[in-house]
């Protein structure tokens, strides 16, 4: 007689990958790394700026390309 063990594997839900670009403005390096990793893991392209001035400059440059 064979005893079958129930599978312990739990199916992982599928998560749709996002598309687009996100600008993260953060002056704390650790937070910037954390937010970038989180948003990037969802599928977004991440742009980073350390302050408001850098964010505006990056936004202006990105609209030209």
PyMOL Python script that loads the backbone (N, CA, C, O; Angstrom):
from pymol import cmd

cmd.read_pdbstr("""\
ATOM      1  N   UNK A   1       0.841  -1.166   0.000  1.00  0.00           N
ATOM      2  CA  UNK A   1       0.000   0.000   0.000  1.00  0.00           C
ATOM      3  C   UNK A   1       0.896   1.241   0.000  1.00  0.00           C
ATOM      4  O   UNK A   1       1.869   1.307   0.751  1.00  0.00           O
ATOM      5  N   UNK A   2       0.564   2.228  -0.848  1.00  0.00           N
ATOM      6  CA  UNK A   2       1.326   3.463  -0.931  1.00  0.00           C
ATOM      7  C   UNK A   2       0.533   4.584  -0.281  1.00  0.00           C
ATOM      8  O   UNK A   2      -0.645   4.786  -0.572  1.00  0.00           O
ATOM      9  N   UNK A   3       1.201   5.304   0.600  1.00  0.00           N
ATOM     10  CA  UNK A   3       0.560   6.447   1.250  1.00  0.00           C
ATOM     11  C   UNK A   3       1.069   7.713   0.553  1.00  0.00           C
ATOM     12  O   UNK A   3       2.276   7.939   0.461  1.00  0.00           O
ATOM     13  N   UNK A   4       0.157   8.512   0.079  1.00  0.00           N
ATOM     14  CA  UNK A   4       0.524   9.742  -0.610  1.00  0.00           C
ATOM     15  C   UNK A   4       0.556  10.909   0.372  1.00  0.00           C
ATOM     16  O   UNK A   4      -0.397  11.143   1.115  1.00  0.00           O
ATOM     17  N   UNK A   5       1.653  11.623   0.360  1.00  0.00           N
ATOM     18  CA  UNK A   5       1.786  12.802   1.218  1.00  0.00           C
ATOM     19  C   UNK A   5       1.197  14.017   0.489  1.00  0.00           C
ATOM     20  O   UNK A   5       1.408  14.184  -0.712  1.00  0.00           O
ATOM     21  N   UNK A   6       0.471  14.849   1.207  1.00  0.00           N
ATOM     22  CA  UNK A   6      -0.032  16.063   0.558  1.00  0.00           C
ATOM     23  C   UNK A   6       1.147  16.984   0.216  1.00  0.00           C
ATOM     24  O   UNK A   6       2.138  17.050   0.943  1.00  0.00           O
ATOM     25  N   UNK A   7       1.014  17.671  -0.876  1.00  0.00           N
ATOM     26  CA  UNK A   7       2.076  18.581  -1.309  1.00  0.00           C
ATOM     27  C   UNK A   7       2.156  19.773  -0.367  1.00  0.00           C
ATOM     28  O   UNK A   7       1.141  20.376  -0.019  1.00  0.00           O
ATOM     29  N   UNK A   8       3.358  20.099   0.033  1.00  0.00           N
ATOM     30  CA  UNK A   8       3.565  21.257   0.902  1.00  0.00           C
ATOM     31  C   UNK A   8       3.839  22.513   0.092  1.00  0.00           C
ATOM     32  O   UNK A   8       3.933  23.606   0.650  1.00  0.00           O
ATOM     33  N   UNK A   9       3.965  22.367  -1.204  1.00  0.00           N
ATOM     34  CA  UNK A   9       4.240  23.528  -2.050  1.00  0.00           C
ATOM     35  C   UNK A   9       3.002  24.411  -2.127  1.00  0.00           C
ATOM     36  O   UNK A   9       1.911  23.956  -2.470  1.00  0.00           O
ATOM     37  N   UNK A  10       3.194  25.661  -1.804  1.00  0.00           N
ATOM     38  CA  UNK A  10       2.104  26.633  -1.864  1.00  0.00           C
ATOM     39  C   UNK A  10       2.262  27.416  -3.159  1.00  0.00           C
ATOM     40  O   UNK A  10       3.317  28.002  -3.401  1.00  0.00           O
ATOM     41  N   UNK A  11       1.236  27.434  -3.987  1.00  0.00           N
ATOM     42  CA  UNK A  11       1.368  28.179  -5.238  1.00  0.00           C
ATOM     43  C   UNK A  11       1.524  29.676  -4.969  1.00  0.00           C
ATOM     44  O   UNK A  11       0.838  30.243  -4.119  1.00  0.00           O
ATOM     45  N   UNK A  12       2.433  30.298  -5.705  1.00  0.00           N
ATOM     46  CA  UNK A  12       2.649  31.736  -5.561  1.00  0.00           C
ATOM     47  C   UNK A  12       1.706  32.471  -6.498  1.00  0.00           C
ATOM     48  O   UNK A  12       1.562  32.095  -7.661  1.00  0.00           O
ATOM     49  N   UNK A  13       1.067  33.514  -5.997  1.00  0.00           N
ATOM     50  CA  UNK A  13       0.182  34.270  -6.885  1.00  0.00           C
ATOM     51  C   UNK A  13       0.997  34.985  -7.960  1.00  0.00           C
ATOM     52  O   UNK A  13       2.122  35.423  -7.716  1.00  0.00           O
ATOM     53  N   UNK A  14       0.425  35.093  -9.126  1.00  0.00           N
ATOM     54  CA  UNK A  14       1.117  35.811 -10.189  1.00  0.00           C
ATOM     55  C   UNK A  14       0.798  37.297 -10.058  1.00  0.00           C
ATOM     56  O   UNK A  14      -0.344  37.690  -9.820  1.00  0.00           O
ATOM     57  N   UNK A  15       1.823  38.096 -10.217  1.00  0.00           N
ATOM     58  CA  UNK A  15       1.671  39.538 -10.105  1.00  0.00           C
ATOM     59  C   UNK A  15       1.985  40.127 -11.466  1.00  0.00           C
ATOM     60  O   UNK A  15       3.031  39.846 -12.051  1.00  0.00           O
ATOM     61  N   UNK A  16       1.085  40.934 -11.958  1.00  0.00           N
ATOM     62  CA  UNK A  16       1.313  41.572 -13.255  1.00  0.00           C
ATOM     63  C   UNK A  16       2.470  42.557 -13.133  1.00  0.00           C
ATOM     64  O   UNK A  16       2.569  43.296 -12.154  1.00  0.00           O
ATOM     65  N   UNK A  17       3.329  42.559 -14.124  1.00  0.00           N
ATOM     66  CA  UNK A  17       4.454  43.488 -14.155  1.00  0.00           C
ATOM     67  C   UNK A  17       3.956  44.844 -14.630  1.00  0.00           C
ATOM     68  O   UNK A  17       3.194  44.940 -15.592  1.00  0.00           O
ATOM     69  N   UNK A  18       4.390  45.872 -13.951  1.00  0.00           N
ATOM     70  CA  UNK A  18       4.009  47.230 -14.315  1.00  0.00           C
ATOM     71  C   UNK A  18       4.903  47.734 -15.439  1.00  0.00           C
ATOM     72  O   UNK A  18       5.977  47.187 -15.690  1.00  0.00           O
ATOM     73  N   UNK A  19       4.451  48.768 -16.100  1.00  0.00           N
ATOM     74  CA  UNK A  19       5.225  49.400 -17.149  1.00  0.00           C
ATOM     75  C   UNK A  19       5.213  50.900 -16.896  1.00  0.00           C
ATOM     76  O   UNK A  19       4.217  51.449 -16.426  1.00  0.00           O
ATOM     77  N   UNK A  20       6.290  51.538 -17.199  1.00  0.00           N
ATOM     78  CA  UNK A  20       6.344  52.989 -17.042  1.00  0.00           C
ATOM     79  C   UNK A  20       7.594  53.407 -16.308  1.00  0.00           C
ATOM     80  O   UNK A  20       8.465  52.594 -15.999  1.00  0.00           O
ATOM     81  N   UNK A  21       7.658  54.677 -16.041  1.00  0.00           N
ATOM     82  CA  UNK A  21       8.823  55.271 -15.386  1.00  0.00           C
ATOM     83  C   UNK A  21       8.366  56.019 -14.146  1.00  0.00           C
ATOM     84  O   UNK A  21       7.357  56.723 -14.172  1.00  0.00           O
ATOM     85  N   UNK A  22       9.111  55.865 -13.066  1.00  0.00           N
ATOM     86  CA  UNK A  22       8.791  56.519 -11.799  1.00  0.00           C
ATOM     87  C   UNK A  22       9.991  57.339 -11.365  1.00  0.00           C
ATOM     88  O   UNK A  22      11.124  56.859 -11.387  1.00  0.00           O
ATOM     89  N   UNK A  23       9.736  58.579 -10.970  1.00  0.00           N
ATOM     90  CA  UNK A  23      10.780  59.451 -10.441  1.00  0.00           C
ATOM     91  C   UNK A  23      10.679  59.445  -8.921  1.00  0.00           C
ATOM     92  O   UNK A  23       9.658  59.833  -8.354  1.00  0.00           O
ATOM     93  N   UNK A  24      11.738  59.005  -8.277  1.00  0.00           N
ATOM     94  CA  UNK A  24      11.784  58.990  -6.811  1.00  0.00           C
ATOM     95  C   UNK A  24      12.702  60.125  -6.368  1.00  0.00           C
ATOM     96  O   UNK A  24      13.857  60.207  -6.786  1.00  0.00           O
ATOM     97  N   UNK A  25      12.172  60.991  -5.520  1.00  0.00           N
ATOM     98  CA  UNK A  25      12.939  62.112  -4.980  1.00  0.00           C
ATOM     99  C   UNK A  25      13.107  61.867  -3.486  1.00  0.00           C
ATOM    100  O   UNK A  25      12.134  61.883  -2.732  1.00  0.00           O
ATOM    101  N   UNK A  26      14.332  61.644  -3.070  1.00  0.00           N
ATOM    102  CA  UNK A  26      14.614  61.312  -1.665  1.00  0.00           C
ATOM    103  C   UNK A  26      16.045  61.713  -1.351  1.00  0.00           C
ATOM    104  O   UNK A  26      16.961  61.398  -2.111  1.00  0.00           O
ATOM    105  N   UNK A  27      16.242  62.404  -0.241  1.00  0.00           N
ATOM    106  CA  UNK A  27      17.598  62.850   0.110  1.00  0.00           C
ATOM    107  C   UNK A  27      18.336  61.875   1.022  1.00  0.00           C
ATOM    108  O   UNK A  27      19.531  62.047   1.263  1.00  0.00           O
ATOM    109  N   UNK A  28      17.663  60.877   1.520  1.00  0.00           N
ATOM    110  CA  UNK A  28      18.320  59.878   2.361  1.00  0.00           C
ATOM    111  C   UNK A  28      18.735  58.691   1.493  1.00  0.00           C
ATOM    112  O   UNK A  28      17.891  58.085   0.834  1.00  0.00           O
ATOM    113  N   UNK A  29      20.014  58.357   1.484  1.00  0.00           N
ATOM    114  CA  UNK A  29      20.541  57.317   0.598  1.00  0.00           C
ATOM    115  C   UNK A  29      19.910  55.954   0.868  1.00  0.00           C
ATOM    116  O   UNK A  29      19.564  55.239  -0.072  1.00  0.00           O
ATOM    117  N   UNK A  30      19.758  55.591   2.121  1.00  0.00           N
ATOM    118  CA  UNK A  30      19.173  54.291   2.457  1.00  0.00           C
ATOM    119  C   UNK A  30      17.724  54.201   1.974  1.00  0.00           C
ATOM    120  O   UNK A  30      17.317  53.193   1.395  1.00  0.00           O
ATOM    121  N   UNK A  31      16.952  55.258   2.215  1.00  0.00           N
ATOM    122  CA  UNK A  31      15.566  55.267   1.737  1.00  0.00           C
ATOM    123  C   UNK A  31      15.510  55.197   0.216  1.00  0.00           C
ATOM    124  O   UNK A  31      14.668  54.501  -0.351  1.00  0.00           O
ATOM    125  N   UNK A  32      16.415  55.923  -0.443  1.00  0.00           N
ATOM    126  CA  UNK A  32      16.443  55.909  -1.911  1.00  0.00           C
ATOM    127  C   UNK A  32      16.682  54.492  -2.424  1.00  0.00           C
ATOM    128  O   UNK A  32      16.013  54.047  -3.356  1.00  0.00           O
ATOM    129  N   UNK A  33      17.625  53.788  -1.824  1.00  0.00           N
ATOM    130  CA  UNK A  33      17.911  52.409  -2.242  1.00  0.00           C
ATOM    131  C   UNK A  33      16.700  51.516  -2.003  1.00  0.00           C
ATOM    132  O   UNK A  33      16.357  50.696  -2.854  1.00  0.00           O
ATOM    133  N   UNK A  34      16.055  51.668  -0.859  1.00  0.00           N
ATOM    134  CA  UNK A  34      14.886  50.860  -0.520  1.00  0.00           C
ATOM    135  C   UNK A  34      13.739  51.121  -1.485  1.00  0.00           C
ATOM    136  O   UNK A  34      13.165  50.179  -2.032  1.00  0.00           O
ATOM    137  N   UNK A  35      13.398  52.389  -1.701  1.00  0.00           N
ATOM    138  CA  UNK A  35      12.287  52.732  -2.589  1.00  0.00           C
ATOM    139  C   UNK A  35      12.571  52.294  -4.021  1.00  0.00           C
ATOM    140  O   UNK A  35      11.685  51.800  -4.718  1.00  0.00           O
ATOM    141  N   UNK A  36      13.812  52.480  -4.449  1.00  0.00           N
ATOM    142  CA  UNK A  36      14.190  52.089  -5.806  1.00  0.00           C
ATOM    143  C   UNK A  36      14.037  50.580  -5.998  1.00  0.00           C
ATOM    144  O   UNK A  36      13.529  50.126  -7.023  1.00  0.00           O
ATOM    145  N   UNK A  37      14.475  49.818  -5.017  1.00  0.00           N
ATOM    146  CA  UNK A  37      14.349  48.360  -5.103  1.00  0.00           C
ATOM    147  C   UNK A  37      12.884  47.933  -5.119  1.00  0.00           C
ATOM    148  O   UNK A  37      12.495  47.056  -5.889  1.00  0.00           O
ATOM    149  N   UNK A  38      12.079  48.555  -4.270  1.00  0.00           N
ATOM    150  CA  UNK A  38      10.663  48.190  -4.188  1.00  0.00           C
ATOM    151  C   UNK A  38       9.928  48.504  -5.488  1.00  0.00           C
ATOM    152  O   UNK A  38       9.218  47.657  -6.031  1.00  0.00           O
ATOM    153  N   UNK A  39      10.105  49.718  -5.974  1.00  0.00           N
ATOM    154  CA  UNK A  39       9.403  50.136  -7.186  1.00  0.00           C
ATOM    155  C   UNK A  39       9.948  49.382  -8.404  1.00  0.00           C
ATOM    156  O   UNK A  39       9.188  48.980  -9.285  1.00  0.00           O
ATOM    157  N   UNK A  40      11.264  49.197  -8.444  1.00  0.00           N
ATOM    158  CA  UNK A  40      11.876  48.453  -9.544  1.00  0.00           C
ATOM    159  C   UNK A  40      11.411  47.016  -9.593  1.00  0.00           C
ATOM    160  O   UNK A  40      11.256  46.454 -10.677  1.00  0.00           O
ATOM    161  N   UNK A  41      11.187  46.411  -8.440  1.00  0.00           N
ATOM    162  CA  UNK A  41      10.741  45.015  -8.412  1.00  0.00           C
ATOM    163  C   UNK A  41       9.336  44.848  -8.979  1.00  0.00           C
ATOM    164  O   UNK A  41       8.942  43.740  -9.346  1.00  0.00           O
ATOM    165  N   UNK A  42       8.583  45.935  -9.053  1.00  0.00           N
ATOM    166  CA  UNK A  42       7.251  45.889  -9.645  1.00  0.00           C
ATOM    167  C   UNK A  42       7.297  46.007 -11.163  1.00  0.00           C
ATOM    168  O   UNK A  42       6.288  45.807 -11.840  1.00  0.00           O
ATOM    169  N   UNK A  43       8.479  46.335 -11.694  1.00  0.00           N
ATOM    170  CA  UNK A  43       8.632  46.404 -13.140  1.00  0.00           C
ATOM    171  C   UNK A  43       8.816  47.796 -13.700  1.00  0.00           C
ATOM    172  O   UNK A  43       8.983  47.961 -14.909  1.00  0.00           O
ATOM    173  N   UNK A  44       8.789  48.799 -12.841  1.00  0.00           N
ATOM    174  CA  UNK A  44       8.955  50.173 -13.315  1.00  0.00           C
ATOM    175  C   UNK A  44      10.423  50.496 -13.563  1.00  0.00           C
ATOM    176  O   UNK A  44      11.313  49.961 -12.901  1.00  0.00           O
ATOM    177  N   UNK A  45      10.659  51.385 -14.531  1.00  0.00           N
ATOM    178  CA  UNK A  45      11.971  51.998 -14.672  1.00  0.00           C
ATOM    179  C   UNK A  45      12.016  53.112 -13.646  1.00  0.00           C
ATOM    180  O   UNK A  45      11.065  53.884 -13.528  1.00  0.00           O
ATOM    181  N   UNK A  46      13.107  53.205 -12.903  1.00  0.00           N
ATOM    182  CA  UNK A  46      13.191  54.171 -11.815  1.00  0.00           C
ATOM    183  C   UNK A  46      14.236  55.234 -12.128  1.00  0.00           C
ATOM    184  O   UNK A  46      15.380  54.927 -12.461  1.00  0.00           O
ATOM    185  N   UNK A  47      13.820  56.472 -12.014  1.00  0.00           N
ATOM    186  CA  UNK A  47      14.734  57.606 -12.060  1.00  0.00           C
ATOM    187  C   UNK A  47      14.881  58.113 -10.636  1.00  0.00           C
ATOM    188  O   UNK A  47      13.920  58.112  -9.867  1.00  0.00           O
ATOM    189  N   UNK A  48      16.091  58.548 -10.284  1.00  0.00           N
ATOM    190  CA  UNK A  48      16.349  58.987  -8.917  1.00  0.00           C
ATOM    191  C   UNK A  48      16.833  60.430  -8.893  1.00  0.00           C
ATOM    192  O   UNK A  48      17.593  60.864  -9.759  1.00  0.00           O
ATOM    193  N   UNK A  49      16.380  61.157  -7.891  1.00  0.00           N
ATOM    194  CA  UNK A  49      16.860  62.517  -7.656  1.00  0.00           C
ATOM    195  C   UNK A  49      17.001  62.713  -6.154  1.00  0.00           C
ATOM    196  O   UNK A  49      16.150  62.292  -5.371  1.00  0.00           O
ATOM    197  N   UNK A  50      18.093  63.361  -5.770  1.00  0.00           N
ATOM    198  CA  UNK A  50      18.368  63.566  -4.356  1.00  0.00           C
ATOM    199  C   UNK A  50      17.687  64.777  -3.748  1.00  0.00           C
ATOM    200  O   UNK A  50      17.654  64.918  -2.526  1.00  0.00           O
ATOM    201  N   UNK A  51      17.135  65.669  -4.595  1.00  0.00           N
ATOM    202  CA  UNK A  51      16.422  66.844  -4.086  1.00  0.00           C
ATOM    203  C   UNK A  51      15.512  67.385  -5.179  1.00  0.00           C
ATOM    204  O   UNK A  51      15.502  66.885  -6.303  1.00  0.00           O
ATOM    205  N   UNK A  52      14.754  68.407  -4.832  1.00  0.00           N
ATOM    206  CA  UNK A  52      13.789  68.965  -5.775  1.00  0.00           C
ATOM    207  C   UNK A  52      14.420  69.553  -7.022  1.00  0.00           C
ATOM    208  O   UNK A  52      13.895  69.379  -8.122  1.00  0.00           O
ATOM    209  N   UNK A  53      15.532  70.242  -6.869  1.00  0.00           N
ATOM    210  CA  UNK A  53      16.223  70.848  -8.016  1.00  0.00           C
ATOM    211  C   UNK A  53      16.663  69.755  -8.995  1.00  0.00           C
ATOM    212  O   UNK A  53      16.457  69.873 -10.203  1.00  0.00           O
ATOM    213  N   UNK A  54      17.268  68.694  -8.460  1.00  0.00           N
ATOM    214  CA  UNK A  54      17.718  67.583  -9.309  1.00  0.00           C
ATOM    215  C   UNK A  54      16.526  66.902  -9.994  1.00  0.00           C
ATOM    216  O   UNK A  54      16.633  66.462 -11.139  1.00  0.00           O
ATOM    217  N   UNK A  55      15.397  66.817  -9.291  1.00  0.00           N
ATOM    218  CA  UNK A  55      14.200  66.205  -9.869  1.00  0.00           C
ATOM    219  C   UNK A  55      13.695  67.021 -11.051  1.00  0.00           C
ATOM    220  O   UNK A  55      13.338  66.462 -12.088  1.00  0.00           O
ATOM    221  N   UNK A  56      13.664  68.343 -10.896  1.00  0.00           N
ATOM    222  CA  UNK A  56      13.217  69.202 -11.993  1.00  0.00           C
ATOM    223  C   UNK A  56      14.162  69.116 -13.185  1.00  0.00           C
ATOM    224  O   UNK A  56      13.716  69.040 -14.330  1.00  0.00           O
ATOM    225  N   UNK A  57      15.465  69.128 -12.920  1.00  0.00           N
ATOM    226  CA  UNK A  57      16.444  69.015 -13.998  1.00  0.00           C
ATOM    227  C   UNK A  57      16.284  67.672 -14.736  1.00  0.00           C
ATOM    228  O   UNK A  57      16.331  67.620 -15.965  1.00  0.00           O
ATOM    229  N   UNK A  58      16.098  66.614 -13.982  1.00  0.00           N
ATOM    230  CA  UNK A  58      15.935  65.291 -14.575  1.00  0.00           C
ATOM    231  C   UNK A  58      14.654  65.227 -15.395  1.00  0.00           C
ATOM    232  O   UNK A  58      14.638  64.635 -16.474  1.00  0.00           O
ATOM    233  N   UNK A  59      13.599  65.820 -14.901  1.00  0.00           N
ATOM    234  CA  UNK A  59      12.329  65.841 -15.622  1.00  0.00           C
ATOM    235  C   UNK A  59      12.461  66.605 -16.936  1.00  0.00           C
ATOM    236  O   UNK A  59      11.957  66.161 -17.967  1.00  0.00           O
ATOM    237  N   UNK A  60      13.128  67.736 -16.900  1.00  0.00           N
ATOM    238  CA  UNK A  60      13.338  68.528 -18.116  1.00  0.00           C
ATOM    239  C   UNK A  60      14.161  67.741 -19.127  1.00  0.00           C
ATOM    240  O   UNK A  60      13.822  67.714 -20.310  1.00  0.00           O
ATOM    241  N   UNK A  61      15.232  67.102 -18.678  1.00  0.00           N
ATOM    242  CA  UNK A  61      16.071  66.312 -19.586  1.00  0.00           C
ATOM    243  C   UNK A  61      15.320  65.122 -20.161  1.00  0.00           C
ATOM    244  O   UNK A  61      15.508  64.787 -21.330  1.00  0.00           O
ATOM    245  N   UNK A  62      14.465  64.471 -19.361  1.00  0.00           N
ATOM    246  CA  UNK A  62      13.780  63.274 -19.820  1.00  0.00           C
ATOM    247  C   UNK A  62      12.708  63.589 -20.861  1.00  0.00           C
ATOM    248  O   UNK A  62      12.365  62.723 -21.666  1.00  0.00           O
ATOM    249  N   UNK A  63      12.178  64.797 -20.862  1.00  0.00           N
ATOM    250  CA  UNK A  63      11.168  65.145 -21.863  1.00  0.00           C
ATOM    251  C   UNK A  63      11.808  65.478 -23.203  1.00  0.00           C
ATOM    252  O   UNK A  63      11.123  65.489 -24.226  1.00  0.00           O
ATOM    253  N   UNK A  64      13.100  65.749 -23.215  1.00  0.00           N
ATOM    254  CA  UNK A  64      13.795  66.057 -24.456  1.00  0.00           C
ATOM    255  C   UNK A  64      14.203  64.815 -25.216  1.00  0.00           C
ATOM    256  O   UNK A  64      14.508  64.889 -26.406  1.00  0.00           O
ATOM    257  N   UNK A  65      14.216  63.661 -24.540  1.00  0.00           N
ATOM    258  CA  UNK A  65      14.647  62.424 -25.200  1.00  0.00           C
ATOM    259  C   UNK A  65      13.481  61.575 -25.619  1.00  0.00           C
ATOM    260  O   UNK A  65      13.673  60.500 -26.189  1.00  0.00           O
TER     261      UNK A  65
END
""", "prot")
cmd.dss("prot")
cmd.show_as("cartoon", "prot")
cmd.util.cbc("prot")
cmd.orient("prot")
